Amino acid sequence: MRMSKASAVALIFAAQGFASIASAQTASECPVAGILNTFGVNSTGVFVVPPGGACLFPLRIEGVIADSSIVQRPAYGVLRQLNTSTFEYAANPGYAGPDTFSVQVTGKGPTSVGTSIITLVATVR
């Protein structure tokens, strides 16, 4: 049975999409120390990840997140925004040492309104 070119292209794109979904599903949430959970306050968190490892970072701020974005990308890994409240960091294979990235989140909570910059410092080991 021969496959048309259009079917082959659709199959390739579907496989790439499945690989992205599988990648996101294999990462687990990494414990982060030091992040505040209120809008309008900047904070810094630290975590540990193995070389080539990946971590999910759901933003746990009480209230409604209106917007979020990546402000600073890591130098030794890849940071992806999965949705408004979740980011995924993957450390480069073979790298060991510190890596830093920042995300910005804007929203309204029960006691605060504003924009926060959350800086995350990875120890890749």
N, C-alpha and C positions, 0 to 999 in steps of 0.2 A: 504494500500500500504506500503510495507516494503522498507526501504532505506538500500542500501549496506553500509558496514563499510567505504569504500572509500568515498562514497557520504556524509556520516555523518561527517567524518573528514574534507572534503573539505568545508562543510557548517559551521563547527565550525571555521575554519581558516578565511573564508569569513566574518563571523560575527565579529571576533576579528579585522580584518582589517577595517570593517565598523565602529566599535567603535572607533578606532584610528582616522579615518577620521572625524567622528562626533565630537570627542574631539577637534581636531585642528580647526574645523569650528566654535565651540562655543566660543573659545577664541577671544577676540578682541584686537586691538592694544592699549597698554597703553601709555599715554603721558609720555615722558621721558625728564627731564631737564638736560642739561649739556653735551651732547655728541657732540664732534667735528665731522666733516664730511670730513676728509682728511686722506689719507694713510700715514703711517709712524709716526703718532702722537698718543700717548696713551691718553685715556680720561676716565672720570667717569661720569655716569649718575645716576639720582635718580628717583624713581617712587613709587606709592602707589598701593597696591593690597589688596583686602579683604582676610581673612583666607579662604582657599579652592578655591580662585579665580585663574584665569589664564590670562596671557598676551602674546601677540605676539610681537616680536621685530624684525622688518625688518631692516637690515643694510642699511642705506641711505648714502652711500659714492659715490660721483660722480666718474665715471670711471668704470673699470672692476674688479670685485672681482675674484681673481684666486683661493683662498682657504680660508676656515674658519674652526674653530674648537672650542670646549669647552676647556678652560684652567683650570678653577676652577669651580667646581659644587657647587650649593647652599647647605647649611647645613640644611635648613628647608623647602625645596621644591624640585621640580623636574625640570630639565632643559633638553629640547630636541632640537636637531638641526633638523629642518624640511627640509631645503635645504641649499645651500651655503650662502644664504643671509637672512634667517629667522630662528629665535629661538623662542621657547615657554617656558615660566616659569609658573609653577603651585605651589602656596603656599600650604603647608600642612594644612588640615582642623584642626581647633582648635588652631593653632599657631598664636601668635601676637608678633610682634617685628621686628628687622632688619634681613635681609638676604642678602648675597652678592654672586655674581658669576661673572666670567670673560670669555669673548670670544676673540679669536684672529682672525684677518682678514688680508689677504695679497692681494695686488692688485696694480693697476696702474690707477692714475687719470690724469686729464689734467695738474696739476701742481706738483704732487708728486707721488712717488713710494715707497712702503715699507710695513712693517707689523705693525699693531697697536694692542694693547691690550685694549679692552673696558671693564671696570669694571662697573657693574650695582648694585646699592644698593637699595634693596626693603624695603619699610616700609609696613609691613603686619599689617593692622588694619581694 
